[in-house]
Amino acid sequence: MKVLEGKAAIVTGAARGIGKGMATALVKAGAAVSITDVLAETLEDTENELQRIPGARVLAFVADGRNRELVDDVVRRTAEHFGRIDLLINNAQTAVTNTPIEKHTVENLALALESGFYASFYYMVACFPYLKQSKGSVVNFGSDAGLWGNSGQLGYNVAKEAIRALTRTAAREWGQYGISVNTIVPGMATEGAAQFFKENPDHYAKRMAQIPLGRLGDPEADAGGLAVFLASPGSKYLTGETFNLNGGINMRA
């Protein structure tokens, strides 16, 4: 029996990159998975790929997490189709970058907060009754940028740190129901990262020199592997934590 056989998950921002990698790992581990994104064509391609995995049970929803009605619809239809929800992964995020603080607008900040923090909050609240029933898990996403306060990324940094605060608060409030809530801070080899490093080769060399393991992570094997673990019984005494999944670059005492 596969480790997540009989469980059901929702993964946001799953059309490509880390979200796609995690969704793939979950399906291979036996979970039924709903994937969401705003990129309709890419999401359809990903759905078709996932459906080719033996035993796959996959639903796809074109949905913007900033729209609470769409979020509620995704959660309701997932629960109706699969009969339960055991895992929520809030991966989707949009933000304006390469902009100094004094040139950021309120609209820039709102975009980051609404697509990241608010969307995560909406999905968590909508999933709560089902997670309470299944004693399930939530995985949210932070970022090195938020931890370090990267220049030019104010909205993104604020949204990611707000998500970590949301994680800790939910972990305290929902622990009584057996729901675990954790954050992943990733360092993955995604399409976006590849394009950035292609355009900034010096930054790539510097980054690799900072990572003790000497490589970026694999979205399926590394991010997906951790997601599978956080949805499995062996992780149920872990909650409120930030997992730095980036090859040791953030190691601390």
C-alpha positions in Angstrom: 0.0 0.0 0.0 1.3 3.5 -0.9 1.9 5.8 2.1 -0.9 8.2 1.2 -3.4 5.8 -0.2 -6.9 6.9 0.7 -5.9 10.5 1.4 -6.8 13.6 -0.6 -4.9 16.8 -1.0 -5.2 20.3 -2.6 -2.1 21.9 -4.1 -2.3 25.6 -5.2 0.0 27.0 -7.8 0.5 23.5 -9.2 0.7 24.1 -12.9 4.5 24.2 -12.9 7.6 24.4 -10.7 7.4 23.5 -7.0 3.6 23.0 -7.0 3.8 20.6 -9.9 6.6 18.7 -8.3 4.7 18.3 -5.0 1.5 17.3 -6.8 3.4 14.6 -8.8 5.0 13.2 -5.6 1.6 13.1 -3.8 -0.1 11.3 -6.7 2.8 8.8 -6.9 2.4 8.2 -3.1 -1.3 7.3 -3.7 -3.1 10.5 -2.8 -6.0 11.9 -4.7 -5.0 15.5 -5.6 -6.8 18.7 -6.7 -4.4 21.1 -8.5 -5.2 24.8 -8.9 -3.6 27.6 -10.9 -4.4 30.7 -12.9 -2.4 29.4 -15.9 -5.2 27.4 -17.7 -3.2 25.9 -20.5 -0.2 24.9 -18.4 -2.5 23.5 -15.7 -4.3 21.3 -18.3 -0.9 20.0 -19.5 0.1 19.2 -15.9 -3.2 17.5 -15.3 -2.7 15.3 -18.3 0.8 14.4 -17.1 -0.5 13.5 -13.7 -3.3 11.4 -15.1 -0.8 9.2 -16.8 0.6 8.1 -13.4 -0.8 4.6 -12.6 -3.8 4.9 -10.2 -3.9 8.7 -10.5 -7.0 10.5 -9.2 -6.6 14.2 -10.2 -8.9 17.2 -10.4 -7.8 20.5 -11.9 -9.3 23.9 -11.2 -8.5 27.2 -12.8 -8.8 29.4 -9.8 -7.3 32.6 -8.4 -6.8 32.3 -4.7 -7.6 36.0 -4.2 -11.2 35.2 -5.0 -12.8 33.7 -1.9 -15.8 32.3 -3.7 -13.5 30.4 -6.1 -11.5 29.1 -3.2 -14.7 27.9 -1.5 -15.8 26.2 -4.7 -12.5 24.4 -5.1 -12.6 23.1 -1.6 -16.3 22.0 -1.7 -15.9 20.2 -5.1 -12.7 18.5 -3.9 -14.4 17.2 -0.7 -17.5 16.1 -2.7 -15.4 14.2 -5.3 -12.8 12.6 -3.1 -14.9 12.4 0.1 -12.3 14.0 2.3 -9.4 16.5 2.5 -6.3 15.4 4.4 -3.7 17.9 3.1 -3.7 21.5 2.0 -0.5 22.9 0.3 -0.6 26.7 -0.2 2.1 27.3 -2.8 0.7 30.0 -5.1 2.1 33.5 -4.9 2.4 36.5 -7.2 4.5 39.7 -6.5 6.1 42.7 -8.0 9.9 42.5 -7.6 13.0 44.5 -8.5 11.4 47.6 -7.0 12.9 49.6 -4.1 10.8 50.4 -1.0 10.2 54.0 -2.0 8.9 53.0 -5.4 6.5 50.3 -4.1 2.9 51.2 -4.4 0.0 50.1 -2.2 -1.2 48.1 -5.2 2.1 46.2 -5.3 1.8 45.3 -1.6 -1.9 44.3 -2.0 -1.0 42.0 -4.9 1.5 40.1 -2.9 -0.6 39.9 0.3 -3.8 39.0 -1.6 -2.2 36.3 -3.7 -0.1 34.8 -1.0 -1.3 35.6 2.6 -5.0 36.1 2.0 -5.2 33.2 -0.4 -3.5 30.9 2.1 -5.9 32.1 4.8 -9.0 31.6 2.5 -8.0 28.0 1.7 -7.2 27.2 5.3 -10.5 28.5 6.6 -12.4 26.7 3.8 -10.5 23.4 4.5 -10.7 23.6 8.2 -13.9 21.5 8.7 -12.5 18.7 6.6 -9.0 18.9 8.1 -10.6 18.7 11.6 -12.4 15.5 10.6 -9.3 13.9 9.0 -6.8 15.3 11.6 -5.0 16.5 8.5 -2.1 18.8 7.6 -1.4 22.2 6.1 1.8 23.1 4.4 2.4 26.8 3.7 5.3 28.4 1.9 7.8 31.0 3.1 10.9 32.2 1.4 14.6 33.0 1.9 13.7 36.5 0.6 11.4 37.0 3.6 13.9 35.6 6.1 16.8 37.7 4.8 14.8 40.8 3.8 16.0 40.7 0.2 16.3 44.1 -1.5 13.6 45.0 -4.1 11.1 42.5 -2.9 9.2 44.3 -0.1 5.7 43.0 -1.0 6.9 39.4 -1.5 9.0 39.5 1.7 6.1 40.8 3.8 3.6 38.3 2.3 5.9 35.4 3.0 6.6 36.4 6.6 2.9 37.0 7.2 2.3 33.4 6.0 4.8 32.1 8.5 2.9 34.0 11.3 -0.3 32.5 10.0 1.3 29.1 10.2 2.3 29.5 13.8 -1.0 30.9 14.9 -2.9 28.1 13.2 -0.6 25.5 14.6 -1.4 26.7 18.1 -5.1 27.1 17.6 -5.7 23.9 15.6 -3.4 21.6 17.4 -6.3 20.6 19.7 -8.0 19.1 16.6 -4.9 17.1 15.6 -4.2 19.4 12.6 -0.5 20.1 12.0 0.5 23.3 10.2 4.1 23.9 8.9 6.0 26.1 6.6 8.5 25.2 3.9 11.2 27.6 2.8 12.4 26.2 -0.5 15.4 26.5 -2.7 14.3 24.6 -5.8 15.4 24.3 -9.4 12.3 25.7 -11.1 11.7 27.2 -14.5 11.7 30.7 -12.9 15.0 30.0 -11.1 16.6 28.7 -14.3 15.6 31.8 -16.3 16.9 34.1 -13.5 20.2 32.4 -13.2 20.6 32.3 -17.0 20.3 36.1 -17.0 22.5 36.4 -13.9 25.3 33.9 -14.1 27.4 35.6 -11.4 24.5 35.3 -9.0 24.2 31.6 -9.8 27.9 31.0 -9.0 27.5 32.9 -5.7 24.4 31.0 -4.8 25.9 27.6 -5.4 28.9 28.5 -3.3 26.6 29.3 -0.4 24.8 26.0 -0.5 26.6 23.3 1.5 25.1 20.5 -0.6 26.1 22.4 -3.8 22.9 22.2 -5.7 19.3 23.5 -5.9 16.6 21.1 -4.9 14.4 19.0 -7.1 10.7 20.0 -7.0 9.4 16.5 -7.0 12.1 14.5 -5.1 12.9 17.2 -2.5 9.9 19.5 -2.1 7.5 16.6 -3.0 9.3 14.2 -0.7 8.9 16.6 2.2 5.3 17.2 1.3 4.6 13.5 1.4 6.3 13.2 4.7 4.3 16.1 6.2 1.1 14.4 5.1 2.1 11.0 6.6 1.6 9.7 10.1 5.3 9.9 10.9 5.1 13.7 10.9 2.2 14.3 13.2 4.2 15.5 16.2 5.7 18.3 14.1 3.7 21.6 13.9 4.4 25.3 13.7 7.8 24.7 12.2 9.7 26.3 9.4 11.5 23.7 7.3 14.5 25.2 5.4 14.6 23.0 2.4 17.5 24.6 0.7 20.6 22.4 1.0 21.8 23.9 4.3 22.0 27.5 3.3 20.0 28.6 6.3 21.4 26.1 8.8 21.5 27.4 12.4 22.1 26.1 15.9 
